Amino acid sequence: GATMILRRWRGAVRATDAEAYLRHQDETGVRDYRATEGNLGALVLSRTRDDGLVEVETVSLWRSMDDVRRFAGDEPGRAVFYPGDDDLLVEKDPHVDHFDVVGADLDPRLLAPPE
């Protein structure tokens, strides 16, 4: 059975806006993930695409879909957007994917508090 739920969203920004967007995302979405009961953490990934845009993918981990709904509301497959997103995002996926995490083999140092 699933050990947790992985929630994945993606968008893209201009390279000149990447730093500002990542800071904005940390202060809005990631902060709200972490403040929601049942959130187990988040990863923010970025890469520069061939078209020059910076793609940003956010992966968050949750104990259950009920916990995801605490964050996302009654339509958890719909992305949550914040004031200021439209000023920075060139592409924003309105859809969010959810996956059952059925296996994981992580280095325990990844889960340890920083020294």
C-alpha positions in Angstrom: 0.0 0.0 0.0 0.9 3.7 -0.3 3.3 5.0 2.4 2.5 8.6 1.5 1.2 10.8 -1.3 3.5 12.8 -3.7 2.0 16.0 -5.2 3.7 17.4 -8.3 3.2 20.8 -10.0 5.1 22.6 -12.7 5.4 26.0 -14.2 8.0 28.1 -16.0 9.5 31.6 -15.7 11.9 33.8 -17.7 15.5 33.3 -16.6 15.6 36.9 -15.4 12.7 36.2 -13.0 13.8 32.8 -11.8 15.5 34.0 -8.5 12.5 36.2 -7.7 10.0 33.5 -8.4 11.8 30.9 -6.3 11.9 33.3 -3.4 8.2 34.1 -3.9 7.3 30.4 -4.1 9.2 29.7 -0.9 7.3 32.5 0.9 3.9 31.4 -0.4 3.3 27.8 -1.6 6.2 26.0 0.2 5.5 27.9 3.4 1.8 26.9 3.2 2.8 23.3 2.5 4.9 23.1 5.6 2.3 24.9 7.7 -0.4 22.3 6.8 -0.9 19.3 9.0 0.2 16.1 7.3 2.8 17.7 5.1 6.0 15.7 5.2 8.3 18.0 3.2 8.8 19.6 -0.2 11.4 19.8 -2.9 11.6 22.6 -5.5 13.4 21.6 -8.7 14.5 23.9 -11.5 16.2 23.5 -14.9 16.9 25.8 -17.8 15.1 24.6 -20.9 16.3 24.9 -24.5 13.8 27.7 -25.1 15.6 29.8 -22.3 12.8 29.5 -19.8 13.4 28.1 -16.4 11.1 25.2 -15.6 10.1 24.9 -11.9 8.7 21.7 -10.5 7.4 21.4 -6.9 7.1 18.1 -5.3 5.5 17.8 -1.9 5.0 14.8 0.3 1.9 14.1 2.4 0.6 11.5 4.8 -2.7 11.1 2.9 -5.1 12.7 0.4 -7.1 14.1 3.3 -4.0 16.0 4.3 -3.5 17.2 0.7 -7.1 18.5 0.8 -6.3 20.4 3.9 -3.9 22.4 1.8 -5.6 22.4 -1.6 -9.3 22.3 -0.8 -12.0 20.1 -2.3 -10.4 19.9 -5.7 -6.9 18.7 -5.0 -6.1 18.1 -8.7 -6.3 21.9 -9.2 -3.2 23.9 -8.6 -3.2 26.5 -5.9 -2.0 30.0 -7.0 -1.0 33.1 -5.0 -1.1 36.8 -5.6 2.1 37.7 -7.6 2.3 34.4 -9.5 0.9 35.9 -12.6 3.6 38.6 -12.5 6.3 36.0 -12.7 5.0 32.8 -14.3 5.1 32.5 -18.1 3.6 29.0 -17.9 1.5 27.7 -15.1 0.0 24.3 -15.1 -3.5 24.4 -13.7 -3.4 20.7 -13.0 -1.5 18.9 -10.2 -0.6 15.2 -10.3 -0.8 12.9 -7.3 1.1 9.6 -6.9 1.0 6.9 -4.2 4.5 6.5 -2.9 4.8 2.7 -2.8 8.5 2.4 -2.2 11.4 4.6 -1.1 15.0 4.0 -0.3 16.4 7.3 0.9 19.8 7.9 2.6 19.0 8.6 6.3 21.3 11.6 6.2 18.8 13.2 3.9 16.3 13.1 6.7 18.6 14.1 9.5 18.6 17.7 10.8 21.6 19.8 9.4 24.6 19.9 11.7 
